[in-house]
Amino acid sequence: MAYSVTMRIIRRYSNRKLYDTQESHYVTLSQVAALVRNGEEIRVIAKDTNSDLTAATLALIIFEEEKRGPRLPVAGLRRIIQTGQI
C-alpha cells in the first residue's frame, strides 16, 4: 500500500521570520527543530525568490544548538567542512 509523505512548507521572509504554511502561523528555529525531531519532512522556501533554504536553515539550527553547548564532535564537524559530506 503506497502512501504520500506530506511536506511541510516553511516560508522565510526577508526579515528572517519563518511562517508555517500548514499551521498558518510564524514559528521559531526551535519550533522548526522540534518538527524535524518529530519526523516531519520540511522544506524552507524564501518568500521573495522561492529558493530552497532548507539546508541553510538546518545548519543554522545546528549552529544555534552548538552555541548553547557542544553536542557534536569537532572532528566530525571538521570532516563535514573538509569533504562536504558526513
C-alpha positions as CSV (number, residue, x, y, z in Angstrom):
1,M,0.0,0.0,0.0
2,A,1.5,3.3,-1.1
3,Y,1.2,6.5,0.9
4,S,2.4,10.0,0.3
5,V,4.6,11.9,2.8
6,T,3.3,15.4,3.4
7,M,6.0,18.0,3.0
8,R,5.5,20.9,5.5
9,I,6.4,24.2,3.8
10,I,8.0,26.9,5.9
11,R,8.3,30.3,4.2
12,R,11.2,32.5,5.2
13,Y,10.6,36.2,4.8
14,S,13.3,38.8,4.1
15,N,13.1,39.9,7.8
16,R,14.1,36.3,8.7
17,K,10.7,35.4,10.1
18,L,9.6,31.8,9.4
19,Y,6.0,31.1,8.5
20,D,4.5,27.6,8.8
21,T,2.1,27.4,5.8
22,Q,0.3,24.3,7.2
23,E,-0.5,25.8,10.6
24,S,-0.8,29.4,9.3
25,H,1.5,31.0,11.9
26,Y,5.0,32.2,12.5
27,V,7.5,29.7,14.0
28,T,10.9,29.9,15.6
29,L,14.0,28.0,14.8
30,S,13.4,25.9,17.9
31,Q,9.9,25.0,16.7
32,V,11.3,24.0,13.3
33,A,13.9,21.9,15.1
34,A,11.1,20.2,17.1
35,L,9.2,19.5,13.8
36,V,12.3,17.8,12.4
37,R,12.9,15.8,15.6
38,N,9.3,14.6,15.4
39,G,9.9,13.2,12.0
40,E,8.3,16.0,9.9
41,E,9.6,16.4,6.4
42,I,10.1,20.2,5.9
43,R,11.2,22.5,3.2
44,V,12.1,26.1,3.8
45,I,11.5,28.4,0.9
46,A,12.4,32.1,0.5
47,K,9.2,34.0,0.2
48,D,10.6,36.5,-2.3
49,T,12.7,34.3,-4.6
50,N,11.2,30.8,-4.0
51,S,14.8,29.5,-3.5
52,D,15.2,26.4,-1.3
53,L,16.8,27.4,2.1
54,T,16.2,24.1,3.8
55,A,19.9,23.1,4.2
56,A,20.9,26.6,5.4
57,T,18.1,26.6,7.9
58,L,19.0,23.2,9.3
59,A,22.7,24.3,9.5
60,L,21.6,27.4,11.4
61,I,19.6,25.2,13.9
62,I,22.7,23.1,14.5
63,F,24.8,26.3,14.9
64,E,22.4,27.7,17.5
65,E,22.3,24.4,19.4
66,E,26.1,24.2,19.4
67,K,26.3,27.8,20.9
68,R,24.2,26.6,23.8
69,G,26.6,23.7,24.5
70,P,28.8,21.4,22.3
71,R,26.9,18.3,21.2
72,L,28.8,17.3,18.1
73,P,32.5,16.2,17.9
74,V,34.8,18.7,16.5
75,A,36.4,16.0,14.3
76,G,33.1,15.3,12.7
77,L,32.4,18.9,12.0
78,R,35.8,19.4,10.6
79,R,35.2,16.3,8.3
80,I,32.0,17.8,7.0
81,I,33.7,21.1,6.1
82,Q,36.7,19.4,4.5
83,T,34.7,16.9,2.4
84,G,31.3,18.5,2.2
85,Q,29.9,15.1,3.3
86,I,29.0,13.4,6.5
